[in-house]
């Protein structure tokens, strides 16, 4: 009888146009500085299978990693050109086996490491040839372990084997389909589709695993589905696409094909507010982590299915299960 009543009540809510459930603030950590757990312009964030959050701490030229709630675990890197050194770490991604790939923008290369920072390898140099970069700003890993890199200055995407052997590329500078203007971060869905935050064109574009154009959405503005210089993009386990809408100081999320689902955030330094949100990552448990660059911190959010449900209605639902 309770299940029947629950169904009737839920159907009534739907018929009435009731909506509920929202992303809510769950925690934060970080402040400006050079100490453990402090940041100087954190640009990218990625969450591994164990739930550990890895942060590209750009101006400190390093990577730091933390427990899911922000307790400091370790760090590596310093300014320089040697193995394990960086000049402006722009993004970070987690590969199969927990290996960590970093976009070493100032050195025009990708470096990769074990999960605790032991150097494994690198590739890239300055230029426009295959496997060369002019400011790599984003890195993403596919389920086939291929490494996709946003090559900002060349207006293109290149992809490689896990050890850096060149496979292919696509894109050029411009505003047409498959062209880019100041692209920033990248994410690869479970089915292999590749999503790119095309910041200068105020849009997201997506492609199949080999670069065939599939679609795009967005334009300059403040409305739902519009952007002002979006930088971060991440894919949830449900296939939804989360975008750090940097200039609008918010996060928007969409279906895999770009239909608007919701948004949260505003400009400021309070909980759930942002100043230049940049990188974004989704944890295995579904929590969304945002590199709140201007506030030199990481914030994370969880889905609350009861958010937006009227208290009286929530009481009715709970009563059905007593």
C-alpha positions as CSV (number, residue, x, y, z in Angstrom):
1,X,0.0,0.0,0.0
2,X,2.9,2.3,0.9
3,X,4.5,1.8,-2.6
4,X,1.2,2.6,-4.2
5,X,0.8,5.8,-2.2
6,X,4.3,6.8,-3.0
7,X,3.7,6.4,-6.7
8,X,0.5,8.4,-6.5
9,X,2.2,11.2,-4.5
10,X,5.2,11.3,-6.9
11,X,2.9,11.4,-9.9
12,X,1.0,14.3,-8.3
13,X,4.3,16.3,-7.9
14,X,5.2,15.7,-11.5
15,X,1.8,16.6,-12.7
16,X,1.9,19.8,-10.7
17,X,5.3,20.7,-12.3
18,X,7.1,20.3,-9.0
19,X,10.9,20.0,-9.3
20,X,13.4,19.2,-6.6
21,X,17.0,18.1,-6.2
22,X,20.0,20.3,-6.5
23,X,23.8,20.5,-6.2
24,X,24.7,21.8,-2.8
25,X,27.9,23.0,-1.1
26,X,29.7,20.2,0.7
27,X,33.1,21.5,1.6
28,X,36.2,23.4,0.7
29,X,39.9,23.8,1.4
30,X,42.8,26.1,0.5
31,X,44.1,29.6,0.8
32,X,46.7,31.7,-1.0
33,X,50.2,30.7,-0.3
34,X,53.0,28.2,-0.8
35,X,52.5,25.9,2.1
36,X,51.0,22.4,2.0
37,X,47.3,22.8,1.1
38,X,47.7,26.4,-0.1
39,X,47.5,27.5,-3.7
40,X,48.6,30.2,-6.1
41,X,46.1,30.1,-8.9
42,X,44.9,26.4,-8.9
43,X,43.8,25.8,-12.5
44,X,42.9,22.1,-12.9
45,X,41.5,19.4,-10.6
46,X,41.0,15.7,-11.3
47,X,39.7,12.9,-9.0
48,X,41.1,9.4,-9.1
49,X,39.5,6.0,-8.5
50,X,40.3,6.2,-4.7
51,X,38.6,9.6,-4.5
52,X,41.9,11.5,-4.1
53,X,41.8,15.0,-5.6
54,X,44.8,16.1,-7.6
55,X,45.2,19.8,-8.2
56,X,47.4,21.7,-10.8
57,X,48.7,24.5,-8.6
58,X,49.8,26.7,-11.5
59,X,51.8,29.6,-10.1
60,X,53.5,27.3,-7.5
61,X,54.6,25.1,-10.4
62,X,53.5,21.9,-8.7
63,X,50.8,19.3,-8.2
64,X,49.2,18.6,-4.8
65,X,46.9,15.8,-3.9
66,X,44.3,15.4,-1.1
67,X,41.8,13.1,0.5
68,X,38.2,13.5,-0.8
69,X,37.5,16.1,2.0
70,X,40.8,18.0,1.5
71,X,43.3,16.6,3.9
72,X,46.8,17.1,2.5
73,X,48.5,13.9,1.3
74,X,51.5,15.0,-0.8
75,X,52.9,17.2,-3.5
76,X,55.6,17.3,-6.1
77,X,57.2,19.8,-8.5
78,X,59.0,23.1,-8.5
79,X,59.7,25.7,-11.2
80,X,62.1,24.6,-13.8
81,X,62.7,22.5,-17.0
82,X,63.9,19.2,-15.5
83,X,62.0,16.0,-15.1
84,X,59.2,16.6,-12.6
85,X,59.6,20.4,-12.7
86,X,57.1,22.7,-14.3
87,X,56.6,26.2,-15.7
88,X,52.9,26.8,-15.1
89,X,50.9,23.6,-14.5
90,X,47.6,24.2,-16.2
91,X,45.8,20.9,-15.9
92,X,45.9,17.3,-14.5
93,X,44.2,14.1,-15.5
94,X,44.2,10.6,-14.0
95,X,44.9,7.6,-16.3
96,X,44.5,3.9,-16.0
97,X,46.3,2.5,-13.0
98,X,46.2,5.9,-11.3
99,X,49.0,7.5,-13.3
100,X,48.9,11.3,-13.3
101,X,49.3,13.4,-16.5
102,X,50.1,17.1,-16.3
103,X,49.9,19.8,-18.8
104,X,53.2,21.6,-18.4
105,X,52.2,24.7,-20.3
106,X,55.4,26.8,-20.0
107,X,57.6,23.9,-21.1
108,X,55.3,22.9,-24.0
109,X,55.1,19.3,-22.9
110,X,53.1,16.7,-21.1
111,X,54.7,14.9,-18.1
112,X,53.3,11.8,-16.3
113,X,53.9,10.3,-12.9
114,X,52.8,7.5,-10.6
115,X,49.9,8.4,-8.2
116,X,52.4,9.6,-5.6
117,X,54.5,11.7,-8.0
118,X,57.3,9.5,-9.1
119,X,58.4,10.6,-12.6
120,X,57.5,8.2,-15.5
121,X,58.0,10.1,-18.7
122,X,57.4,13.2,-20.8
123,X,56.9,14.3,-24.4
124,X,56.5,17.5,-26.4
125,X,58.4,20.7,-27.3
126,X,57.6,24.1,-28.7
127,X,56.2,24.2,-32.2
128,X,53.4,23.3,-34.6
129,X,54.5,19.9,-35.8
130,X,53.0,16.6,-34.7
131,X,53.6,16.1,-31.0
132,X,54.7,19.7,-30.5
133,X,52.7,22.3,-28.6
134,X,52.2,26.0,-28.2
135,X,50.9,26.1,-24.7
136,X,49.1,22.9,-23.7
137,X,46.3,23.8,-21.4
138,X,44.2,20.7,-21.0
139,X,44.7,16.9,-20.8
140,X,42.1,14.1,-20.7
141,X,42.3,10.3,-20.7
142,X,40.0,8.0,-22.7
143,X,38.9,4.5,-21.6
144,X,41.3,3.2,-24.3
145,X,44.1,5.0,-22.3
146,X,44.8,7.5,-25.1
147,X,45.9,10.9,-23.9
148,X,44.1,14.0,-25.4
149,X,45.8,17.3,-25.2
150,X,44.4,20.8,-25.8
151,X,47.1,22.7,-27.8
152,X,46.0,26.2,-27.2
153,X,48.3,28.3,-29.4
154,X,47.9,25.9,-32.4
155,X,44.1,25.8,-31.9
156,X,43.9,22.1,-32.1
157,X,43.5,18.8,-30.2
158,X,46.3,16.2,-30.4
159,X,46.1,12.7,-29.0
160,X,48.7,10.1,-28.0
161,X,49.3,6.7,-26.6
162,X,49.8,6.5,-22.8
163,X,53.6,6.9,-23.3
164,X,53.3,9.8,-25.7
165,X,53.5,8.4,-29.2
166,X,51.6,10.7,-31.6
167,X,48.3,9.2,-33.0
168,X,46.5,12.1,-34.7
169,X,45.2,15.6,-34.4
170,X,42.3,17.9,-35.5
171,X,41.3,21.6,-35.3
172,X,42.6,25.0,-36.3
173,X,42.2,28.5,-35.0
174,X,38.8,30.0,-35.8
175,X,35.1,29.9,-34.9
176,X,33.8,27.3,-37.3
177,X,32.8,23.8,-36.4
178,X,35.9,21.9,-35.3
179,X,37.9,25.1,-34.9
180,X,39.0,26.7,-31.6
181,X,39.8,30.0,-30.1
182,X,41.6,29.9,-26.8
183,X,40.5,26.3,-25.9
184,X,41.2,25.4,-22.3
185,X,40.2,22.1,-20.8
186,X,39.1,18.7,-22.2
187,X,37.1,15.7,-21.0
188,X,36.6,12.3,-22.5
189,X,33.3,10.4,-21.9
190,X,33.1,6.6,-21.3
191,X,32.0,6.1,-24.9
192,X,35.0,7.9,-26.2
193,X,33.4,11.2,-27.1
194,X,35.7,14.2,-26.5
195,X,34.4,17.5,-25.0
196,X,36.4,20.7,-25.3
197,X,35.8,24.0,-23.5
198,X,36.2,26.4,-26.4
199,X,36.7,29.5,-24.2
200,X,37.3,32.2,-26.8
201,X,34.2,31.1,-28.7
202,X,32.0,30.9,-25.5
203,X,30.9,27.3,-26.3
204,X,31.5,23.6,-25.8
205,X,32.2,21.4,-28.8
206,X,32.2,17.6,-28.8
207,X,33.7,15.0,-31.2
208,X,34.0,11.3,-31.5
209,X,37.3,9.7,-30.4
210,X,39.1,10.4,-33.7
211,X,38.0,14.1,-34.0
212,X,34.8,13.8,-36.1
213,X,32.6,16.8,-35.2
214,X,29.4,15.8,-33.4
215,X,27.9,19.0,-32.0
216,X,28.3,22.2,-30.1
217,X,26.4,24.5,-27.8
218,X,26.7,27.9,-26.2
219,X,27.1,31.6,-27.0
220,X,28.2,34.6,-25.2
221,X,25.8,35.7,-22.5
222,X,24.4,35.1,-19.0
223,X,21.4,33.0,-19.8
224,X,21.0,29.3,-19.3
225,X,23.3,27.5,-21.7
226,X,25.3,30.7,-22.4
227,X,28.8,31.3,-21.3
228,X,31.5,33.8,-20.7
229,X,34.8,32.2,-21.4
230,X,34.1,28.6,-20.2
231,X,37.4,26.9,-19.1
232,X,36.6,23.6,-17.3
233,X,34.6,20.6,-18.5
234,X,34.1,17.2,-16.9
235,X,31.8,14.2,-17.4
236,X,29.9,12.5,-14.7
237,X,29.2,8.7,-14.5
238,X,25.7,9.5,-15.7
239,X,27.1,11.0,-18.8
240,X,26.1,14.6,-17.9
241,X,28.6,17.4,-18.8
242,X,29.7,19.9,-16.2
243,X,31.1,23.2,-17.3
244,X,33.0,25.8,-15.3
245,X,31.4,29.0,-16.7
246,X,34.4,31.1,-15.7
247,X,33.2,34.6,-16.6
248,X,29.8,34.1,-15.1
249,X,31.2,32.6,-11.8
250,X,29.1,29.5,-11.9
251,X,28.8,25.9,-12.9
252,X,26.3,24.7,-15.5
253,X,25.5,21.1,-16.4
254,X,24.0,19.5,-19.4
255,X,23.0,16.3,-21.1
256,X,25.7,14.6,-23.3
257,X,24.2,16.4,-26.3
258,X,24.1,19.9,-24.6
259,X,20.5,20.2,-23.3
260,X,20.6,22.5,-20.3
261,X,19.9,20.8,-16.9
262,X,20.8,23.3,-14.2
263,X,23.4,25.6,-12.7
264,X,24.7,26.8,-9.4
265,X,27.1,29.5,-8.1
266,X,27.5,33.3,-8.2
267,X,30.4,35.8,-7.9
268,X,32.0,36.0,-4.4
269,X,34.0,34.3,-1.8
270,X,31.3,32.7,0.3
271,X,30.5,29.0,0.4
272,X,29.2,28.0,-3.1
273,X,30.4,31.2,-4.7
274,X,33.3,31.5,-7.1
275,X,35.9,33.9,-8.4
276,X,37.2,32.7,-11.7
277,X,36.3,29.0,-11.5
278,X,38.5,27.1,-13.8
279,X,39.1,23.3,-13.6
280,X,36.3,20.9,-12.7
281,X,36.3,17.2,-11.9
282,X,33.8,14.6,-11.0
283,X,34.6,11.9,-8.3
284,X,33.6,8.3,-8.6
285,X,30.9,8.9,-5.9
286,X,29.5,11.7,-8.0
287,X,30.7,14.7,-6.1
288,X,31.8,17.7,-8.2
289,X,35.1,19.4,-7.4
290,X,35.8,22.9,-8.7
291,X,39.1,24.8,-8.8
292,X,38.0,28.2,-7.5
293,X,41.1,29.9,-8.9
294,X,40.5,33.5,-7.8
295,X,39.7,32.4,-4.3
296,X,42.7,30.0,-4.2
297,X,40.7,27.1,-3.0
298,X,38.9,23.9,-4.0
299,X,35.2,23.6,-3.4
300,X,33.2,20.4,-3.7
301,X,29.5,19.8,-4.1
302,X,27.1,16.9,-3.7
303,X,23.6,16.2,-5.1
304,X,20.8,16.6,-2.6
305,X,17.6,14.9,-4.0
306,X,15.5,16.8,-1.4
307,X,16.7,20.3,-2.2
308,X,13.8,22.3,-3.5
309,X,11.2,20.0,-2.1
310,X,8.7,21.9,0.1
311,X,9.0,20.9,3.8
312,X,5.4,19.8,4.0
313,X,5.8,17.7,0.9
314,X,9.0,16.1,2.2
315,X,7.2,15.3,5.4
316,X,4.5,13.5,3.5
317,X,7.0,11.5,1.6
318,X,8.8,10.4,4.8
319,X,5.5,9.6,6.4
320,X,4.8,7.1,3.6
321,X,7.8,5.0,4.7
322,X,7.0,4.9,8.5
